Amino acid sequence: MANDSPISLAVELGPLRLKNPVMVASGTFGYGQEYGDLVPLERLGGVVVKGISLEPRSGNPPPRIWETCGGMLNSIGLQNVGLRAFVEEKLPLLRPLQVPVIVNLFGNTVEDYGKLAAALDGHEGIDALEINISCPNVKAGGMAFGSDPKMVFQVVSAVRSETKLPVITKLTPNVTDITVPAKAAEDAGTDILSLINTVAGMAVDAKTRRPRLANVVGGLSGPAIKPIALRMVWQVIQASNLPVIGLGGIISVEDALEFLIVGARAVQVGTANFVNPQVTLEIISGLEDYLLRQGLKDINEIIGTLELTR
C-alpha cells in the first residue's frame, strides 16, 4: 500500500535533536567547510568537527596513512588548529548553518578536558561536545583515558562540570569489555555515547622490513571494523540506558540500517567520506526509500527492532 505521508527521519538523543540520524565523524570531515562545495551541509543530521585541543598540534610525522584490505590505517596524531583559532576562524563559518555542530575535544590531562569544555561552553553555534577518550594521559605514563574506567569517569566528570551543553563520550574499542567504560561514562553524567573509535593496528613493508607508518601503530577504520563496531554498539545498548551513536565502517545505507536496527539512535560516517564525499546524502535518501518500501513513516519505527532467533 502506498505511503502518501511525509517520511520523518528526525531522531532524539536525549537533549540533542537531529533532523535525520546521519552525521559525519570527527577527523574525516575537517571543520565542515572543507566539504561545503561537495555536500550541502544542512542536509546532514549533524557535523562533528575535527578534534580540538587547547593548543595547536602539528600531528605525527609522515607517512601517517596506509590503505589496508577493507580499511585504512591512520596515525595523524590529532593535528588541529587549536582552541583559539577554532573559535575565531572556524566556528563563525559554521554558525549560519541550520545543522547541529558538535565539537570533538581531547587533552593530555583531565584538567585539559575541563578547560576545553569551559572555554567552548556558551559559544553560539555549538550544539554539543564529543569527548575523545582514546588519547594518552601524560600524567599516567601514556595510558589511554578510555582504557581505564576510573579515567573515563574523571574525564567525563571534568567536562560535565564545566558545560551545560549535551555531552557525548566517544568510546575506544581497545578494551576487554566495552560496557565497563560505557557504564563509567554514564555514571559520570554523559548524555550520549558514541562508538567505536578506531581499532589499534599496524602494517609492515615486507621488502624493507619497516612499518608502513612512522608512528608504527595507527588506528584502523573502514569496512573491516564494522562487525566489531556493530557488536560493541549492541552490547552497550543492552547495558546502558543512554542513547547511542553508532559508527565504524559505515559505507552504505544497509550498514547504517544495521546500526539503527540493533538500537543506535544515530550513526556517524567517517572513512567513507574520503572515498565518496556524497555518501552521507546517499545514505539519507536510502533511509527514506527503505521506509517507503517497508510501508513505514518514521525512522524511529525501525530503531531497536533486532529480532533474536533461538
N, C-alpha and C positions, 0 to 999 in steps of 0.2 A: 504494500500500500504506500502510495506516495506520501512523503513528508513535506507538507506545504508551509510549515512554520520555520522561522529563522533558527539556525543552528547556534547553540550557545557553547562557546569554548571557555567561558570565564571560570576561574577557579579561585579558591581562597586558601591561603596557607596561614592560618592564624590571623595575625594582623595585616598580612600582606595580601593584596588582591591583584590578580592579573587578568587581563582581557583574554588571554589564552595561556596554556601551560608550557609554551615553548620559549625557553630562554637560551642565551648564549653563555658559555662557560668562561670563567676568568682565565686570562692568559692566551686565549685563542681568538680574541676579537678586538685586541688593542684597547683603546679607551672609547670605543664606539664609533667615533667619527671616521676612523680609518676605513670602515666598511660602508660609510654613508652613501657613496656613489654606486655601490653594488646592491645594497639591501635597504629598502625603506624601513628604517629602524622602528618607526611607530607601529609596524605590523607585528613586532615581536611581543612576547609576553613580558620580557624583561631583559635588560642589558647588565651583565656583570662585568665590570671593568677589570683590567689588568691589576694584579695585586699592588697595593701601595704600602710603602714603608715610610718611617719618619724622615729619612734622608734618601737622596737618590742612590741607586745602585747600578753599577755597570754590568753586573752579572758575571757568569763564568767565561773563561777564555774558550775560543773555538778549537776544534769542532764541538758543537753542542747540540746538534740534531742528527739523528740517524734513522733512516726508514727501515723498519723491520717487517717481517711477514705478518700482515694483518694489523700493522700499527706503526707507531713512531716512538722512538726514544728521544727524550729531550733533557738537557741539563742547562737550561737558560740561566739559572741562578737568580731568578726573580728580579731581573733587570726592570727598573721603573724610574719614573721622573721624580719620585719623592712627593711627600705630602704637600709642600708649599706650591710646587709647580702644578700639581693636580688641581688644587683648589683654585689657583689663579688663572691657569691656562686651559685645562681640560674640562673642568666642571661647567664653566659658562657656556660651552658649546653643547652640553647635554641638557641644560635647563629648559630650553624651549620645546624639547621633545615631549610628546604625550606618551611616554613609556616609562615604567618604573626603572630607576637606576640603582643598582646595588654595587656598593664599593667593597671589593675584597681587600682585606688588610692582613698584614703579618709583621712580626717583630722578632728580635733576637732574645728578648726577655719578656716576662709577664708585664713588667712596667711599660714596655713599648706598646703593647696592645692597648693598655688603658689610656695612654697618652693619645694614641691614634683615634680611639673611639671618642674621647673628649673633644679632640680637635675637629672631627668630622660631624659631631652632633650639632644639629641646628642649622646646618647649611642647606639652603634651598636647593632642591634638585636631587637630593639624596633620599632614597626611599627605604633603604635597609643597608645593613652591614653584613658582610660574609667574612667569617674568621677562618683564615688558613692556618690550621694547627699542624701542618706537615713540616713546619720549619724547625730547625735545631735550636735548642735553648743553650745559648753560650754559657750560661751560669751552671748548666748541668752537664758540661763536657760534650755538648753537641747532640744529646739525645733529643729526638723529635718530640715536640709537645704532645702530638696526637697518639704516641705510643704508650703514654703513661696516663691513666685515668686521673691521677691526682693533679698532673699538669694541665690536663684538659679542664678540670674543674676550676683551677686557678685562673687560667686564661679567660675562659668564658665569664667567670665571675668579675674579672677585671673590666672586661668590655661592658657587661651588663650594668655595672655600677656607674658607668660613665656616659650612657646613652639612653635616650627614650625611643630610639629607632628600633624597628624589628631586627633581631639578631639571628643570623643563620650561621651554624657551625658546620664547616666542611670537613668531613672525616677522612682520615687516611686509611687505606686498605691494608697497610703494612703492619697488621696486628694479628694476634691469635684469634680473638673473639671481638668482632666489630660492635657487638651490643654493649660491651663494657664501656668504651669511650662514649658511645651514644648516650648511655644512662648518665654518665658523669656530666656531659654537656646539658642534658635535660635537668639534672639536679641543680646545676649552676645557673639556670634561668634562660637558656637559649629558647627562642621561639620556634625555630625551624632547624631541621638537619638537612645537609646536602651530602651526597656520597655517590661515587667514590672519587677521591683524588687519584693521581697516577700510581701505578704499581712499580715498585723498585725493580730495575733490571739493568742488564749491560749487554754489550756486543763486542766481539773481538774480530780483528782483521787477521785471518789465518796466514796470510802471506807475510805480513810484517810482525805478527805476534804482538800487536799492540791493541789497546782498547780503541773502539771507534769514537768514544767521547773523551775529551780532555779530562773531564772530571771522573772518568771511569764508569761510575754508576749514574744512571739517569732515571727518569720516570717514563714508564710505558703507558701509552694511551692508544686509542683507536679500537677498531672492531675486536681485536684479540682479547680485550679485557671485559667485553660486555657480559659474558656469562658470570664472571666473578662479581661484577658490579650488580647485576640483577639479583644474584644470590644474597649479597650483603644488604641490598635495599630491602628485600623481602624479610630477611632476618631482623633488621632494625624495626621494620613496621610491626612485626609480631611483638617486639619487646618494648616499644615506645608508644606514647600517646601523642607524640608530636607529628605535625605534617612533615613529609619528607620530599625532597627534590632528588630525583634520580639522574645520575649521569655516569658515563663510561661507555664509549664505543657506539654511541647512537649515530647512525648514518642514514636512517630511513624512517618512514612513518611506522613501519612494522616494529622497529626497535623501540621507538617512543611508546607505542601501544603496549609492548611487553612491560615496560616500567609502570605505566599507568594501571594496567590490569593487576599487577602484584600489589598496588596500593600507593605508589608515588603520586603526589598531587600535581607535580610539575616535573619537567625534565630540563636538563641543560645539554646543549650540543656544543662539542668542543673541537676536536681534531678534524672532524668532517668539514668545518668551515674553511680549512686550508685547501681541501680538495674541490669543494663545491661551495662557493660563497653564498649561494642562494638555497642551500639545503634546508635552512630553517623555514623559509617560505614554503618549500615543497612539503615539509612535514605538517605545517599548519593547514595547508589545503588538503593534505592527505587525511588529517583527522576529521575534517568536515565531510569529506567523501565517505569515510568509514562510518560515521554516524548515520549518514543518509542511507547507506547500504544496509545498515543494521536496523533501520527504522527508529532511530533514537534522535532526541533533540538536544541533549545536554551531555557534555563530556563527562560530567560527574556520574552519569549512569554506568560508566564502564570502570571507573576508578575503584580498585579493590575488589574486582569481581572474579579473581582467580578461583577456579574450581579444582579442588584437590581430589584426585581419584584414590581409591583404596584398593 
